[in-house]
Amino acid sequence: MKRIGMTTAMLAFLLIPVLLVAGPQSKGDPQAGKTVYDKKCANCHGPNGEGKPALAKALKVEIRHLGSKEVQAKSDDVLAKESSEGVGKMGPVKGLTEKDIADVVAYIRSLKKE
């Protein structure tokens, strides 16, 4: 009986980090995220996440499509941080709640190119 208890405890100890990392990532609402995106992000990232070439050229940056493999490979935590705090020449986005950020991440996930 002791052996079963130890095995169960060891499995639980080993699986908890896996479940935390591999669990469902996006908890936001993509439709609500589109509303926030349209107000806070579309001006630079375009209405469908494609980026605005003229802005990218003026800033001398590459604005990747938000549905691209490179963007979609990022974790939800990284997307949330970059969406709210900015990255590179993109400044922070003010006035976002945690729910807004989760919703925007869910919207970005919905743009994934097949």
Order of alpha helices (4+ residues) and beta strands (2+ residues): alpha-alpha-alpha-alpha-alpha-alpha-alpha
